Amino acid sequence: MTLVLTFVLGAFCWTFVEYALHRGLGHRARARNPFSVEHLKHHATVTWFAPTWKKGLAAIGVLSVTAPGLVWGFGAAGFAGAIGFASCYVLYEWVHRRLHTHPGQTRYGRWARRHHLHHHFSRPRLNHGVTTPLWDWVFGTLDAPQVVQVPTRNALPWMLDGAGALRPELAGEYVLGSRSLP
């Protein structure tokens, strides 16, 4: 039971690191570190993602520094926590990419897309948690839009029909154009 709990604790810790990295290194650093450079590229072109090998190297670096200390200090429970943290990081990468490349199929998927795309297109200083609103709520950076305004030039392929207009089933969640919403 202890191993399961520390695995879950490690995964939970990732959600805080996700928020802190995104807000601190991604938005406050203004391209003064490798993460910020990659993050600003992603904001400029929302379909662009840092190469997997760069993310893999960063993950290996973090785990090679933290995992030995966790195992030394907590034994198998520390290892389980490190595995939970790493697993949640991999899940985050998958979810984040899908938010940009696929329409939401579930209630969570539709919510996560609105939450994250609102961050990209309207309020970059808010909604830093990509997979959960928890830390945005805790730190006062949560903004829950009903409808997300998407600049036409930045519309994601899954949003558009064959004629380049917003797919009708997305009309209650997104609007294309640069005008202010009512």
Secondary structure as a PSIPRED ss2 file (coil, helix, strand):
# PSIPRED VFORMAT (PSIPRED V4.0)

   1 M C   1.000  0.000  0.000
   2 T H   0.000  1.000  0.000
   3 L H   0.000  1.000  0.000
   4 V H   0.000  1.000  0.000
   5 L H   0.000  1.000  0.000
   6 T H   0.000  1.000  0.000
   7 F H   0.000  1.000  0.000
   8 V H   0.000  1.000  0.000
   9 L H   0.000  1.000  0.000
  10 G H   0.000  1.000  0.000
  11 A H   0.000  1.000  0.000
  12 F H   0.000  1.000  0.000
  13 C H   0.000  1.000  0.000
  14 W H   0.000  1.000  0.000
  15 T H   0.000  1.000  0.000
  16 F H   0.000  1.000  0.000
  17 V H   0.000  1.000  0.000
  18 E H   0.000  1.000  0.000
  19 Y H   0.000  1.000  0.000
  20 A H   0.000  1.000  0.000
  21 L H   0.000  1.000  0.000
  22 H H   0.000  1.000  0.000
  23 R H   0.000  1.000  0.000
  24 G H   0.000  1.000  0.000
  25 L H   0.000  1.000  0.000
  26 G H   0.000  1.000  0.000
  27 H H   0.000  1.000  0.000
  28 R H   0.000  1.000  0.000
  29 A C   1.000  0.000  0.000
  30 R C   1.000  0.000  0.000
  31 A C   1.000  0.000  0.000
  32 R C   1.000  0.000  0.000
  33 N C   1.000  0.000  0.000
  34 P H   0.000  1.000  0.000
  35 F H   0.000  1.000  0.000
  36 S H   0.000  1.000  0.000
  37 V H   0.000  1.000  0.000
  38 E H   0.000  1.000  0.000
  39 H H   0.000  1.000  0.000
  40 L H   0.000  1.000  0.000
  41 K H   0.000  1.000  0.000
  42 H H   0.000  1.000  0.000
  43 H H   0.000  1.000  0.000
  44 A H   0.000  1.000  0.000
  45 T C   1.000  0.000  0.000
  46 V C   1.000  0.000  0.000
  47 T C   1.000  0.000  0.000
  48 W C   1.000  0.000  0.000
  49 F C   1.000  0.000  0.000
  50 A C   1.000  0.000  0.000
  51 P C   1.000  0.000  0.000
  52 T H   0.000  1.000  0.000
  53 W H   0.000  1.000  0.000
  54 K H   0.000  1.000  0.000
  55 K H   0.000  1.000  0.000
  56 G H   0.000  1.000  0.000
  57 L H   0.000  1.000  0.000
  58 A H   0.000  1.000  0.000
  59 A H   0.000  1.000  0.000
  60 I H   0.000  1.000  0.000
  61 G H   0.000  1.000  0.000
  62 V H   0.000  1.000  0.000
  63 L H   0.000  1.000  0.000
  64 S H   0.000  1.000  0.000
  65 V H   0.000  1.000  0.000
  66 T H   0.000  1.000  0.000
  67 A H   0.000  1.000  0.000
  68 P H   0.000  1.000  0.000
  69 G H   0.000  1.000  0.000
  70 L H   0.000  1.000  0.000
  71 V H   0.000  1.000  0.000
  72 W H   0.000  1.000  0.000
  73 G H   0.000  1.000  0.000
  74 F H   0.000  1.000  0.000
  75 G C   1.000  0.000  0.000
  76 A H   0.000  1.000  0.000
  77 A H   0.000  1.000  0.000
  78 G H   0.000  1.000  0.000
  79 F H   0.000  1.000  0.000
  80 A H   0.000  1.000  0.000
  81 G H   0.000  1.000  0.000
  82 A H   0.000  1.000  0.000
  83 I H   0.000  1.000  0.000
  84 G H   0.000  1.000  0.000
  85 F H   0.000  1.000  0.000
  86 A H   0.000  1.000  0.000
  87 S H   0.000  1.000  0.000
  88 C H   0.000  1.000  0.000
  89 Y H   0.000  1.000  0.000
  90 V H   0.000  1.000  0.000
  91 L H   0.000  1.000  0.000
  92 Y H   0.000  1.000  0.000
  93 E H   0.000  1.000  0.000
  94 W H   0.000  1.000  0.000
  95 V H   0.000  1.000  0.000
  96 H H   0.000  1.000  0.000
  97 R H   0.000  1.000  0.000
  98 R H   0.000  1.000  0.000
  99 L H   0.000  1.000  0.000
 100 H H   0.000  1.000  0.000
 101 T H   0.000  1.000  0.000
 102 H C   1.000  0.000  0.000
 103 P C   1.000  0.000  0.000
 104 G C   1.000  0.000  0.000
 105 Q C   1.000  0.000  0.000
 106 T C   1.000  0.000  0.000
 107 R H   0.000  1.000  0.000
 108 Y H   0.000  1.000  0.000
 109 G H   0.000  1.000  0.000
 110 R H   0.000  1.000  0.000
 111 W H   0.000  1.000  0.000
 112 A H   0.000  1.000  0.000
 113 R H   0.000  1.000  0.000
 114 R H   0.000  1.000  0.000
 115 H H   0.000  1.000  0.000
 116 H H   0.000  1.000  0.000
 117 L H   0.000  1.000  0.000
 118 H H   0.000  1.000  0.000
 119 H H   0.000  1.000  0.000
 120 H H   0.000  1.000  0.000
 121 F H   0.000  1.000  0.000
 122 S C   1.000  0.000  0.000
 123 R C   1.000  0.000  0.000
 124 P C   1.000  0.000  0.000
 125 R C   1.000  0.000  0.000
 126 L C   1.000  0.000  0.000
 127 N C   1.000  0.000  0.000
 128 H C   1.000  0.000  0.000
 129 G C   1.000  0.000  0.000
 130 V C   1.000  0.000  0.000
 131 T C   1.000  0.000  0.000
 132 T C   1.000  0.000  0.000
 133 P C   1.000  0.000  0.000
 134 L H   0.000  1.000  0.000
 135 W H   0.000  1.000  0.000
 136 D H   0.000  1.000  0.000
 137 W H   0.000  1.000  0.000
 138 V H   0.000  1.000  0.000
 139 F H   0.000  1.000  0.000
 140 G C   1.000  0.000  0.000
 141 T C   1.000  0.000  0.000
 142 L C   1.000  0.000  0.000
 143 D C   1.000  0.000  0.000
 144 A C   1.000  0.000  0.000
 145 P C   1.000  0.000  0.000
 146 Q C   1.000  0.000  0.000
 147 V C   1.000  0.000  0.000
 148 V E   0.000  0.000  1.000
 149 Q E   0.000  0.000  1.000
 150 V E   0.000  0.000  1.000
 151 P C   1.000  0.000  0.000
 152 T H   0.000  1.000  0.000
 153 R H   0.000  1.000  0.000
 154 N H   0.000  1.000  0.000
 155 A C   1.000  0.000  0.000
 156 L C   1.000  0.000  0.000
 157 P H   0.000  1.000  0.000
 158 W H   0.000  1.000  0.000
 159 M H   0.000  1.000  0.000
 160 L E   0.000  0.000  1.000
 161 D C   1.000  0.000  0.000
 162 G C   1.000  0.000  0.000
 163 A C   1.000  0.000  0.000
 164 G C   1.000  0.000  0.000
 165 A C   1.000  0.000  0.000
 166 L E   0.000  0.000  1.000
 167 R C   1.000  0.000  0.000
 168 P H   0.000  1.000  0.000
 169 E H   0.000  1.000  0.000
 170 L H   0.000  1.000  0.000
 171 A C   1.000  0.000  0.000
 172 G C   1.000  0.000  0.000
 173 E C   1.000  0.000  0.000
 174 Y E   0.000  0.000  1.000
 175 V E   0.000  0.000  1.000
 176 L E   0.000  0.000  1.000
 177 G C   1.000  0.000  0.000
 178 S C   1.000  0.000  0.000
 179 R C   1.000  0.000  0.000
 180 S C   1.000  0.000  0.000
 181 L C   1.000  0.000  0.000
 182 P C   1.000  0.000  0.000
